[in-house]
Amino acid sequence: MSKTANINLRIEPDVKAQADAVFSSLGISITDAINVFLHASIMEGGFPFQPKQPRYNRETLTAIQEAKDIMAGKVEAKRYSSLSDLLEDMDAEDANA
């Protein structure tokens, strides 16, 4: 049996849970996935993919900022008492766009 080395890393619990779900569905552990990543990085001589910043259009960036403001309590989220009220508001927004 070969020796192993430990790597300790900190990661957000939600990210870990999501990654665990993804890799479990593939039948591997997070440790196995990290080993695959490291071996692929060695074979490629760097990242086994091209790291990029996501590019969002203005509408998406505005929606992301609105969601952050809602979560931070800076903006109150819209609430509707019925589906028809929601659809009516959406129709009004489309008409004004």
PyMOL commands that set and color helices and strands:
alter all, ss='L'
color gray80, all
select helices_A, chain A and resi 13-25+30-44+58-71+83-96
alter helices_A, ss='H'
color red, helices_A
deselect
rebuild
show_as cartoon
